[in-house]
Amino acid sequence: MGYAIARVKITELDEYLETFGGRGLEKRREHGCRGVLVHQSVDDPTELINVFDWDREGVEAFMGDPDVPEIMQAAGLQKRPEFTFVERVAELEA
């Protein structure tokens, strides 16, 4: 099972979350996304790190969807997300 980590820059958190949790959610589901955790930088509130339960193929299909650029613009993204793809290899206790 794959995960995608995306670093994004936004203009305003509430605007982002409204679009990300509405139209963005619907479109991600169309492309196989199973969930996401959204984290905000404590040093820069315009920087978010999203950890998606989503494989590379789904992300690539999503990013190629012609509806996505307008959704990202509505969410206030300052540029396209930067994705890193990872797989869990272990879960250890603290």
Protein Blocks (a to p, Z undefined) as FASTA:
>chain_A
ZZdddddddfblklmmmmmmmmmmmmmmmnopabdcddddfklmkbccddddddfklmmm
mmmpmklmmmmmmnopabdcdddddddfbdcdZZ
